[in-house]
Amino acid sequence: MKTSSNNITALFALLLMLCLGACDSDNVSNLQLSGDCTIEVLSLDNYEGKVNMATRTVTVNLPETYNTSAMTVTDLQLSEGAVANLQKGQTICMEGVQNIHVTNGDLFLDWMLVAKRDEAKIYSFVINDIYNGIIDQESKSITVYVPGDADITSLVPIVEVSEGAICQPASGVAQDFSQPVVYTVTNGTASAQYTVNVIAISKPKALFVGNASAMSELDPEAKEACSWMLANVEQSLYASFADIEAESIDLSDCKVIWWHFHYDGGVDGHDQFVAKAPYALNAKNQLRSYYENGGAFFLTRYATNLPSFIGATGDDEWTTPNNCWGQNEEGAELCGGPWDFKIYSGQSGHPLWQNLVTGDDPNAVYTTDAGYHITNSTAQYHIGTDWGDYGDHAAWVNRTGATILGVGGDGAVVAWEYPAANGKGGIICIGSGCYDWYSYTLEAGYVEKFHKNIAIITRNAFNHLTK
């Protein structure tokens, strides 16, 4: 059978029309496509906005205390032929981001309109990449604790300020901190002066320990935890286990030693702990002496193995956590929602669980949010007659001498305490994989709610152990 050329031509034309329709996007039709949807000028209350074509954002910078609840569009210029859902002379509330829909024929683009007040704040002050300043935004003061042998006449601070702000003295410039130094931050109409006091201490009140010779060399998980402590716990320092072993750190005034031990892939049990943390065991005599003289410990993640080596469990080294695992930081698991563990029966009033951000289950300790990546690094005690050394919770308490504070969904012991007694210090351990400080990335749209509980729990631990 022969096919006429007219039929072929008609079929080709039909297919071409279908292809053009299939290639159409949400923003473009196949009708009027010659126009442009650009915002060229936009002003609010005569403050001209900055147009960012790449992000399709218009940002209007305003004085520090400007009222944005009712602003007038005093100028609006669009590309030729375009119209918008916003008109010159219109009054809008700019307490949040506004969406502007611009159309031109059958073409359209959405823009964001942002009103941004001038801000002049210091958000981070770190000396020599190690010592974090404690920032009081109310009093505009910054306190930094450094070791007693540090040369405070020549220290280099790295200063993080509000976007667009300028700091003097400049970040990265060495300073003499033998006297208080005033840092001035300016940003448009906003300005602030922060007084920085650097205090050299030979006897820290709290210590974060690790294998690295300096805090800057810690793995990201431990570094994040240590950074929080140095910025939030007064007279706290970082020290290595080698420093402890050499007794180069004076622990006579130290109330709490915190070890947050991360290891990619996990530390599974007694033998692996011995193999992977020999530096800690090299200092166990000094740590045991500190403990027996009333010093307290906060031990998290795989550091929960340590009590069995310093006499907290009656010299029974084989009472280390029996159910351990973990992932690599770069392959950390994505949380689809909040993760949690449970407060143990009768322990809801324990200081560790106070002032937490709560969720649907009042007995749950929620610690993550959707979009957070977690290694789920766990060092817990499996309970049950199916396997392991502990038939039930009573058997675990009898053997370890500890108090259960938190459990997993299957009853595993994930948080516990060796109470201070007979002159020895107290020890709080958290081995739950939910206790996590660092996410290598945060997914788009991430909103922190429950992850704040990690810092709250840690603050509670310090307050409890230093009483």
Secondary structure, DSSP 8 states (H G I E B T S, - for coil): ----HHHHHHHHHHHHHHHHHHT--SS--SS--S----EEEEEETTEE-EEETTTTEEEEEE-TT---SSEEEEEEEESTT-EES--TT-EE--SS-EEEEEEETTEEEEEEEEEEE----EEEEEETTTEE-EEETTTTEEEEEEETTS-TTSB-EEEEESTT-EEES-TT--B--SS-EEEEEEETTEEEEEEEEEEEESS-SEEEEESSSSGGGS-HHHHHHHHHHHHHSTTEEEEEHHHHHTT-S--TT--EEEEEE--TT---SHHHHHHH-HHHHHTHHHHHHHHHTT-EEEEEEGGGGGGGGTTTTTT-GGGS-SEEE---GGG-EE-SS--EEEE-TT-TTSGGGTT----S-TTEEE---TTBEE---EEEB--SSSSSS-SSHHHHHHHH--EEEEE-TTS-EEEEEE--BTTB--EEEE--TT-----S-B-TT---STTHHHHHHHHHHHHHHT-
